[in-house]
Amino acid sequence: MAEDKNRATPEEIIEEAPKCQTLHASMEILTKHIEQALSELDLNSVSEMLDEILGAKNIFVMGTGRSGLVGKAFATRLMHL
């Protein structure tokens, strides 16, 4: 496929558009936080937790506000397992 020479590269867009700079900076921050969380994750504990969840007859998820919304999304995903 021929490259469109009139099309800006992602780097050029980021340099010229303040909103894109903000989005790019936010994505970099999120990426760093995710990488940090992954580096601190104990995979044995995650494996044990998954075994417990998959082996459970019932799972109760509770929360209010934003935590409730996250819990609701989590419960929905559990129903798809």
C-alpha positions as CSV (number, residue, x, y, z in Angstrom):
1,M,0.0,0.0,0.0
2,A,1.4,3.4,-1.0
3,E,2.0,5.8,1.8
4,D,0.0,9.0,1.7
5,K,2.6,11.8,1.8
6,N,0.0,14.5,2.7
7,R,-1.0,12.6,5.8
8,A,0.5,13.8,9.1
9,T,2.4,11.3,11.2
10,P,1.2,10.7,14.8
11,E,4.2,12.6,16.1
12,E,3.3,15.6,13.9
13,I,-0.3,15.6,15.1
14,I,0.8,15.4,18.7
15,E,3.2,18.3,18.2
16,E,0.7,20.6,16.5
17,A,-2.5,19.9,18.5
18,P,-2.7,20.8,22.2
19,K,-5.6,18.5,22.8
20,C,-3.6,15.6,21.3
21,Q,-0.7,16.6,23.5
22,T,-2.9,16.4,26.5
23,L,-4.4,13.1,25.4
24,H,-0.9,11.7,24.7
25,A,0.4,12.8,28.1
26,S,-2.6,11.3,29.8
27,M,-2.1,8.0,28.0
28,E,1.6,8.0,29.0
29,I,0.7,8.5,32.7
30,L,-1.9,5.7,32.5
31,T,0.6,3.4,30.8
32,K,3.1,4.0,33.6
33,H,0.6,3.3,36.3
34,I,-0.5,0.1,34.6
35,E,3.1,-1.0,34.2
36,Q,3.8,-0.2,37.9
37,A,0.7,-2.2,39.0
38,L,1.7,-5.1,36.8
39,S,5.2,-5.1,38.3
40,E,3.8,-5.3,41.8
41,L,1.2,-8.0,41.0
42,D,1.7,-11.4,42.7
43,L,0.8,-13.8,40.0
44,N,0.4,-16.7,42.5
45,S,-2.2,-14.7,44.4
46,V,-4.0,-13.9,41.2
47,S,-4.0,-17.6,40.2
48,E,-5.4,-18.6,43.7
49,M,-8.1,-15.9,43.4
50,L,-9.1,-17.1,39.9
51,D,-9.3,-20.7,41.2
52,E,-11.6,-19.5,44.1
53,I,-13.8,-17.5,41.7
54,L,-14.1,-20.2,39.1
55,G,-14.9,-22.8,41.8
56,A,-17.5,-20.8,43.7
57,K,-21.1,-21.6,43.5
58,N,-22.1,-18.0,44.3
59,I,-20.2,-14.8,44.3
60,F,-21.6,-11.6,45.9
61,V,-20.3,-8.2,44.6
62,M,-21.3,-5.1,46.4
63,G,-20.4,-1.4,46.2
64,T,-21.8,2.1,46.1
65,G,-21.1,5.0,43.8
66,R,-18.2,4.4,41.4
67,S,-17.2,1.3,43.2
68,G,-20.8,0.0,42.7
69,L,-20.5,0.7,38.9
70,V,-17.2,-1.2,38.8
71,G,-18.7,-4.0,40.8
72,K,-21.7,-4.2,38.5
73,A,-19.3,-4.4,35.5
74,F,-17.3,-7.1,37.2
75,A,-20.4,-9.1,38.1
76,T,-21.6,-8.9,34.5
77,R,-18.3,-10.3,33.3
78,L,-18.4,-13.1,35.9
79,M,-21.7,-14.2,34.4
80,H,-20.0,-14.7,31.1
81,L,-17.4,-17.1,32.4
